[in-house]
Amino acid sequence: MENNTQNLLSFSDWAKRVSTEHPDILKQMIKSTDVLDRVIAKRIMQIAQSCENV
């Protein structure tokens, strides 16, 4: 069994990475008719922005 703990990112690090590498996907999620997609995208963007302000 492998130890993958070194590859795990915190949610804030992951959110920052996703928002910089895939802004087009987040924009599509914001425009989605699915409420869950919109909420997830908004949360990712909020966390990523709060990390930049620190």
C-alpha positions in Angstrom: 0.0 0.0 0.0 1.4 3.4 -1.0 1.5 6.4 1.2 0.0 9.3 -0.7 -0.1 11.9 2.1 2.6 13.9 0.5 0.3 14.4 -2.6 -2.7 15.7 -0.6 -3.4 19.4 -0.8 -5.4 21.4 1.6 -8.7 22.6 0.2 -7.5 26.2 0.1 -4.4 25.2 -1.9 -6.5 23.0 -4.2 -9.1 25.8 -4.7 -6.4 28.3 -5.6 -4.9 25.9 -8.1 -8.2 25.1 -9.7 -9.2 28.8 -10.0 -5.9 29.7 -11.7 -5.6 26.6 -13.9 -9.3 26.2 -14.9 -11.1 29.5 -14.7 -13.2 28.6 -17.8 -14.6 25.5 -16.0 -15.6 27.6 -13.0 -17.3 30.1 -15.3 -19.3 27.3 -16.9 -20.2 26.0 -13.5 -21.4 29.4 -12.4 -23.7 29.5 -15.4 -25.1 26.0 -14.8 -28.7 25.4 -14.1 -27.7 22.9 -11.4 -27.7 24.6 -8.0 -25.0 22.4 -6.6 -22.6 23.2 -9.5 -23.1 27.0 -8.8 -22.6 26.6 -5.1 -19.4 24.5 -5.5 -18.0 27.0 -8.1 -18.8 30.0 -5.8 -17.1 28.3 -2.8 -14.0 27.5 -4.8 -13.7 31.1 -6.0 -14.3 32.5 -2.5 -11.6 30.3 -0.9 -9.2 31.0 -3.7 -9.7 34.8 -3.3 -9.3 34.6 0.5 -6.0 32.8 0.0 -4.7 35.6 -2.3 -5.6 38.2 0.3 -3.5 36.6 3.0 
